[in-house]
Amino acid sequence: MIEKSIKQIIKEYINQLNQLETANFEVVINEDWYTIDDDIEIIYCGDNPGKTEKEKNKYFVGKAGNELDLFIKVNNSRLKVNKSIFFNKTPCYSIKTKDITKTKDVNQVVYNSIQLTIKCLAEIYEVKQIPIFIFGTDESSYIVKSFKEIINKTEYSKLKANLTILNHPSYNSLFGAIGKVLISKFEHDNEIRINYNELIEEAKKNW
């Protein structure tokens, strides 16, 4: 079997997304995907595109993206990577993530798009074992709940084992979780020593 390139995997993913029946939701394709190459070094994945993402056809360019900038700068430096790409659990647009909260039957297009995203990430990871960071852990959200349900399927066990799942950057939730880890260390010690990898390990969520 001929191994597909990352470029081919994403091209197929885009084609599949464009074939979704989207009567209730508009699919926003990240235009950066068209220029992605096999030298990609890290993937960041949020929940779904919002208003600014829709206007620019790019992910994480709105408020959440601005809040994430510092984390990416530090994270890329610590992991010694440069070329990153953004995904979302679903490319279905909504002004607020909580707007996508209905049942699976009503939101079948959203559920199907999440399945396609996970399949795409799994195929990329098979080709190149790069770090993948998932932002968004609120399981009251339909998107997060569905993503967790699918990622826990046996066929995605390898991908799941290598994901770093963190709070979403919106409303400083990501930095709040990281700060909580640091503050908790002072509960028993006046001085703390923790390296970056340990900090992320303790802030991440395990599904």
Phi, psi and omega per residue, in radians:
M1 nan 2.293 -3.131
I2 -1.392 2.232 -3.136
E3 -1.300 2.297 3.127
K4 -1.350 2.641 3.044
S5 -1.449 2.845 3.089
I6 -1.075 -0.672 3.105
K7 -1.032 -0.750 3.122
Q8 -1.153 -0.725 -3.140
I9 -1.051 -0.783 -3.116
I10 -1.249 -0.609 3.081
K11 -1.071 -0.768 3.098
E12 -1.113 -0.706 3.123
Y13 -1.051 -0.820 3.124
I14 -1.056 -0.789 3.140
N15 -1.061 -0.708 3.132
Q16 -1.180 -0.695 3.108
L17 -1.118 -0.678 -3.132
N18 -1.203 -0.284 -3.141
Q19 -1.615 -0.106 -3.138
L20 -1.150 2.504 3.031
E21 -1.340 1.988 -2.990
T22 -2.107 0.896 3.139
A23 -1.130 -0.646 -3.061
N24 -1.670 -0.380 -3.060
F25 -2.366 2.504 3.057
E26 -1.621 2.299 3.116
V27 -1.545 2.241 3.118
V28 -1.909 2.037 3.128
I29 -1.600 2.297 3.087
N30 -1.289 1.995 -3.064
E31 -1.115 -0.348 3.100
D32 -1.143 -0.367 3.132
W33 -1.110 -0.490 -3.078
Y34 -1.237 -0.340 -3.124
T35 -1.896 0.088 -3.110
I36 -1.167 2.567 3.122
D37 -2.316 3.096 -3.048
D38 -1.307 -0.049 3.115
D39 -1.583 0.193 3.101
I40 -1.031 2.459 -3.004
E41 -2.012 -0.348 -3.097
I42 -2.765 2.593 3.132
I43 -2.140 2.361 3.010
Y44 -2.043 2.322 -3.047
C45 -2.286 2.124 3.125
G46 -1.733 -2.602 -3.105
D47 -1.656 -1.179 3.116
N48 -2.813 2.759 -3.092
P49 -1.232 2.512 3.087
G50 -1.868 -2.802 -3.016
K51 -1.071 -0.836 -3.112
T52 -1.169 -0.675 3.103
E53 -1.083 -0.690 3.115
K54 -1.138 -0.749 -3.109
E55 -1.152 -0.620 -3.040
K56 -1.796 -0.115 -3.069
N57 0.929 0.729 3.074
K58 -2.467 2.602 -3.137
Y59 -1.658 2.610 3.105
F60 0.983 0.816 3.044
V61 -1.987 0.009 3.112
G62 -1.656 -2.671 -3.084
K63 -1.064 -0.773 3.140
A64 -1.089 -0.651 3.116
G65 -1.124 -0.695 3.108
N66 -1.118 -0.673 3.124
E67 -1.214 -0.424 -3.099
L68 -1.516 -0.301 -3.024
D69 -0.929 -0.826 -3.095
L70 -1.131 -0.730 3.133
F71 -1.056 -0.784 -3.127
I72 -1.101 -0.739 3.127
K73 -1.023 -0.829 -3.127
V74 -1.233 -0.772 -3.083
N75 -1.099 -0.800 3.130
N76 -1.088 -0.685 3.132
S77 -1.142 -0.780 -3.114
R78 -1.168 -0.607 -3.130
L79 -1.563 -0.044 3.134
K80 1.005 0.851 3.075
V81 -2.208 2.776 -3.142
N82 -2.228 -0.785 -3.006
K83 -1.567 1.862 -3.112
S84 -2.045 2.802 3.104
I85 -2.450 2.572 -3.113
F86 -1.821 2.394 2.980
F87 -2.161 3.005 2.919
N88 -2.284 2.694 3.110
K89 -0.984 -0.698 3.015
T90 -2.356 2.485 3.065
P91 -1.498 0.093 -3.117
C92 -1.279 2.178 -3.046
Y93 -1.340 2.437 2.897
S94 -2.680 2.628 3.134
I95 -1.109 -0.731 3.079
K96 -2.227 2.447 -3.119
T97 -0.992 -0.629 -3.091
K98 -1.152 -0.232 3.094
D99 -1.160 -0.381 3.090
I100 -1.742 1.480 -3.036
T101 -2.339 0.150 -3.020
K102 -1.438 -3.028 -3.094
T103 -1.296 2.863 -3.112
K104 -1.032 -0.679 -3.094
D105 -1.080 -0.758 3.135
V106 -1.217 -0.636 -3.052
N107 -1.775 0.555 -3.072
Q108 -0.997 -0.630 3.125
V109 -1.114 -0.680 3.117
V110 -1.151 -0.809 3.141
Y111 -1.050 -0.780 3.133
N112 -1.100 -0.665 3.138
S113 -1.179 -0.613 3.088
I114 -1.159 -0.717 3.070
Q115 -1.025 -0.762 3.142
L116 -1.124 -0.678 3.124
T117 -1.109 -0.827 -3.131
I118 -1.109 -0.705 3.101
K119 -1.065 -0.751 3.130
C120 -1.090 -0.818 3.127
L121 -1.077 -0.709 3.140
A122 -1.119 -0.708 -3.140
E123 -1.192 -0.689 3.088
I124 -1.087 -0.747 -3.116
Y125 -1.150 -0.549 3.084
E126 -1.136 -0.656 -3.128
V127 -1.311 -0.748 -3.056
K128 -2.563 2.028 -3.054
Q129 -1.370 1.307 -3.134
I130 -1.723 2.746 3.097
P131 -1.097 2.421 3.079
I132 -2.238 2.087 -3.132
F133 -1.876 2.210 3.131
I134 -1.885 2.169 3.116
F135 -1.881 2.288 3.137
G136 2.082 1.886 -3.049
T137 -2.219 0.070 -3.091
D138 -1.333 1.790 -3.045
E139 -1.328 -0.014 2.977
S140 -1.368 -0.238 3.070
S141 -1.395 2.305 3.119
Y142 -1.013 -0.703 -3.104
I143 -1.097 -0.875 -3.113
V144 -1.135 -0.770 -3.136
K145 -1.040 -0.760 -3.140
S146 -1.195 -0.720 3.121
F147 -1.041 -0.794 3.141
K148 -1.098 -0.736 3.140
E149 -1.028 -0.773 -3.096
I150 -1.294 -0.743 -3.079
I151 -1.134 -0.390 3.136
N152 -1.453 0.001 3.071
K153 -1.251 2.585 -3.025
T154 -0.946 -0.704 -3.058
E155 -1.146 -0.244 -3.139
Y156 -1.924 0.293 -3.076
S157 -1.063 -0.663 -3.141
K158 -1.160 -0.775 3.117
L159 -1.102 -0.849 -3.097
K160 -0.995 -0.720 -3.098
A161 -1.127 -0.325 -3.068
N162 -1.992 0.215 3.080
L163 -1.525 2.577 2.937
T164 -1.929 1.944 -3.042
I165 -1.819 2.087 -3.071
L166 -2.237 2.856 3.049
N167 -1.023 2.693 3.108
H168 -1.264 2.550 -3.132
P169 -1.202 -0.287 -3.122
S170 -0.991 2.460 3.095
Y171 0.977 0.520 3.111
N172 1.046 0.423 3.135
S173 -1.119 -0.676 3.129
L174 -1.108 -0.894 -3.115
F175 -1.215 -0.494 3.071
G176 -1.116 -0.734 3.135
A177 -1.162 -0.711 3.109
I178 -1.155 -0.726 3.111
G179 -1.112 -0.627 3.135
K180 -1.101 -0.668 3.090
V181 -1.073 -0.792 -3.123
L182 -1.130 -0.795 -3.128
I183 -1.084 -0.692 -3.117
S184 -1.084 -0.479 3.132
K185 -1.174 -0.517 -3.118
F186 -1.393 -0.077 -3.134
E187 -1.109 -0.552 -3.084
H188 -2.073 -0.213 -3.100
D189 -2.297 2.511 3.073
N190 -1.362 -0.475 3.088
E191 -2.248 2.491 3.138
I192 -2.217 2.653 3.017
R193 -2.299 2.097 3.128
I194 -2.552 2.266 3.122
N195 -1.480 2.948 -3.020
Y196 -1.052 -0.790 -3.120
N197 -1.073 -0.680 3.107
E198 -1.150 -0.685 3.138
L199 -1.078 -0.843 3.131
I200 -1.145 -0.685 3.136
E201 -1.047 -0.712 -3.120
E202 -1.371 -0.416 -3.130
A203 -1.495 -0.351 -3.037
K204 -1.326 2.848 3.127
K205 -1.897 2.460 3.117
N206 -1.877 2.180 3.090
W207 -1.819 nan nan
